[in-house]
Amino acid sequence: MFFGANIGWFTREWNETRYAWRYMTGQKRFLFIVFILIMVGVLYYIYT
């Protein structure tokens, strides 16, 4: 049940981000990508 809820939440967030991407300014897109890269780096550092 918990796993299914996580999949549903992730799918909803992915779709909202995908549709919002069209309306983001260039600066917001850049900051979003930088934020994602920082989060990936932090998670990599934590789990290795």
C-alpha positions, 0 to 999 in steps of 0.5 A: 500500500505504501509503495503504491502511494509513493508511485502515485505521488511521484507520477503526479509530481512528475506530471505537474513539473512537466507541464509547469516546465513550459511556463518557467522562465529561463532563470527558473529552469536554470535554478531548477536544474542546479537544485536537482544536480545538488540534490543528486550530489547530496544523495550520492554522498550520503549513500556511498 
